[in-house]
Amino acid sequence: MSAILAIDQSTSATKALLFDTEGYLLDRTSAEHRQYYPKPGWVEHDAEAIYQNTLEALRALLEKQPQHKNDVVCLSITNQRETFVVFERSTGKPLYNAIVWQCRRGETLCEKLIQSGHSERIQALTGLKIDTYFPASKISWLCENEPSIRHKLLSGEALLGTIDTYLIYRLTGCTVFATDQTNASRTLLYDIGRLEWNAELCELFGVPPTALADVRDSSAQFGTTNLEGLLDRPIPICGVMGDSQAALFAERCFFPGTAKVTFGTGSSVLLNIGQEMRLSNNGIVTTIGWHYQGVTTYAFEGIINFTGATIAWLQDQLKLIDDPRETQALAEAVPDNAGVYLVPAFVGLSAPYWQPNAKAAIVGLTPAANKNHIVRAALESIAYQVKDVLDLMSGDAGIAMRRIQADGGMVNNQFLMQFCADMTQFVVRASTLPELSALGAVFAGALGMDIYRAIEELESLELAYIDYTPHSDLASIQALYAGWQAAVQRVL
């Protein structure tokens, strides 16, 4: 039996997974990494620790599954998008901590560019809003504040890339410097119509084009690796996709009008809009869903930057819970939210508000409120934000949606899934496999390795799911949502 190894390098951990070629998960291991917050609004990761965690997770997985060690046909990679690393060309060693997508240190530059009237042109090229969520402004900040790094990037001694690029470079012994279209499309430097790095944008942000990676299809091959000796023979790296697009691909959202929500640290709502690049005027960005056999599939995306991270905040900062799995029982311990709303603008509010300076708040507290209400409000805030995005997205696309494909670590929270169904009035089809991002990369790898000859062949594969059907009355839902909108306005 053939198998495909996968790396899922996320914001909080690195997973190593083993799938068979029909998409069945055989086993997985995981290694968490530390989050660094040097200043308010700044977020970093130790890129060297991430690479070592990657090797350790792969080693542990292969030790658990020795019978499959010689069956592996390729390694596929999915990754937290927008997070980037600057590393040495000669060794691949990082020269600075990875700057994470949540980091807000590029705000000043973004504000200047918006005030200077660059928004429309940048959106026309990239499909994106000017926002420090995307790497370009933070790369500019790094070059300005770390002259030695700028010098090395200009001289060619250093390279920069998203996490996929960094892992590929390290795993191939510094021989392959490449990324795929889904990751490139998230940088604010890539022309998603012409499928190339844009010189105008590179100049605007002060990014040396020579420091940027070669861009390939997700199903292309990205060199070979023996995982630094973990394997007896080298295998191709094939199947590389940013995590949200990979989840869209794994959900088989292959036709316009199909959509998915990934419930992770942040949440990405993606809607397939077809092969024509279209733009939104309402805070929704356009991105590349995938590029396969010469055809680009585009998607609308609504970005929610704090969903699962809100639950982590309850655990790590407020100490209200010891484990995220506790939240379901706590939320269900009270009949309603008692008028309590949590607006999780910890690093500003993203789509559809795009207010980077907004601050988080809990509103509606009374002496009767307890931690159950706060936990419930935190879970409900996720569904409210999903509804915000879906309402705008479906309107801009002119597409009627009847179902949401859901994936991510939080799909096991039945309260959250049911509340999302009630709030959006769509059936929520929650995958019972949380690792859909990894599966999407594996599907791309299987296409690239000719295990499957066409995307349509993937539709026949069976994936397990649970459907959540709306059952709350519309008047109650409208009243709850009006309370959310009022709470957001107080924050704004």
MOHUUR-V958361 format. One record per residue. N is the residue number from 0. BURIAL is # if it has 24 or more other C-alpha atoms within 12 Angstrom, else .. Layout:
N,BURIAL  N,BURIAL
//
This chain:
0,.  1,.  2,#  3,#  4,#  5,#  6,#  7,#  8,#  9,#  10,#  11,#  12,#  13,#  14,#  15,#  16,#  17,#  18,#  19,#  20,#  21,#  22,#  23,#  24,#  25,#  26,#  27,#  28,#  29,#  30,#  31,#  32,#  33,.  34,#  35,.  36,.  37,.  38,.  39,.  40,#  41,#  42,#  43,#  44,#  45,#  46,#  47,#  48,#  49,#  50,#  51,#  52,#  53,#  54,#  55,#  56,#  57,#  58,#  59,#  60,#  61,#  62,.  63,.  64,#  65,.  66,.  67,.  68,#  69,.  70,#  71,#  72,#  73,#  74,#  75,#  76,#  77,#  78,#  79,#  80,#  81,#  82,#  83,#  84,#  85,#  86,#  87,#  88,#  89,.  90,.  91,#  92,#  93,#  94,#  95,#  96,#  97,#  98,#  99,#  100,#  101,#  102,#  103,#  104,#  105,#  106,#  107,.  108,#  109,#  110,#  111,.  112,#  113,.  114,.  115,.  116,.  117,#  118,#  119,.  120,.  121,#  122,#  123,#  124,#  125,#  126,#  127,#  128,#  129,#  130,#  131,#  132,#  133,#  134,#  135,#  136,#  137,#  138,#  139,#  140,#  141,#  142,#  143,.  144,.  145,.  146,.  147,.  148,#  149,#  150,.  151,#  152,#  153,.  154,.  155,.  156,#  157,#  158,#  159,#  160,#  161,#  162,#  163,#  164,#  165,#  166,#  167,#  168,#  169,#  170,#  171,#  172,#  173,#  174,.  175,#  176,#  177,#  178,#  179,#  180,#  181,#  182,#  183,#  184,#  185,#  186,#  187,#  188,#  189,#  190,#  191,#  192,#  193,.  194,#  195,#  196,#  197,#  198,.  199,.  200,#  201,#  202,.  203,#  204,#  205,#  206,#  207,#  208,#  209,#  210,#  211,#  212,#  213,#  214,#  215,#  216,#  217,#  218,#  219,#  220,#  221,#  222,#  223,#  224,#  225,#  226,#  227,.  228,.  229,#  230,#  231,.  232,.  233,.  234,#  235,#  236,#  237,#  238,#  239,#  240,#  241,#  242,#  243,#  244,#  245,#  246,#  247,#  248,#  249,#  250,#  251,#  252,#  253,#  254,#  255,#  256,#  257,#  258,#  259,#  260,#  261,#  262,#  263,#  264,#  265,#  266,#  267,#  268,#  269,#  270,#  271,#  272,#  273,#  274,#  275,.  276,#  277,#  278,#  279,#  280,#  281,#  282,#  283,#  284,#  285,#  286,#  287,#  288,#  289,#  290,#  291,#  292,.  293,.  294,.  295,#  296,#  297,#  298,#  299,#  300,#  301,#  302,#  303,#  304,#  305,#  306,#  307,#  308,#  309,#  310,#  311,#  312,#  313,#  314,.  315,.  316,.  317,.  318,.  319,#  320,#  321,.  322,.  323,#  324,#  325,#  326,#  327,#  328,.  329,#  330,#  331,#  332,.  333,.  334,.  335,#  336,#  337,#  338,#  339,#  340,#  341,#  342,#  343,#  344,#  345,#  346,#  347,#  348,#  349,#  350,#  351,#  352,#  353,#  354,#  355,#  356,#  357,.  358,#  359,#  360,#  361,#  362,#  363,#  364,.  365,.  366,.  367,.  368,.  369,.  370,#  371,#  372,#  373,#  374,#  375,#  376,#  377,#  378,#  379,#  380,#  381,#  382,#  383,#  384,#  385,#  386,#  387,#  388,#  389,#  390,#  391,#  392,#  393,#  394,.  395,#  396,#  397,.  398,.  399,.  400,#  401,.  402,#  403,#  404,#  405,#  406,#  407,#  408,#  409,#  410,#  411,#  412,#  413,#  414,#  415,#  416,#  417,#  418,#  419,#  420,#  421,#  422,#  423,#  424,#  425,#  426,#  427,#  428,#  429,#  430,#  431,#  432,#  433,#  434,#  435,#  436,#  437,#  438,#  439,#  440,#  441,#  442,#  443,#  444,#  445,#  446,#  447,#  448,#  449,.  450,#  451,.  452,.  453,.  454,#  455,.  456,.  457,#  458,.  459,.  460,.  461,.  462,#  463,.  464,.  465,.  466,#  467,#  468,#  469,#  470,.  471,.  472,.  473,.  474,.  475,.  476,#  477,.  478,.  479,#  480,#  481,.  482,#  483,#  484,#  485,.  486,#  487,#  488,.  489,.  490,#  491,.
//
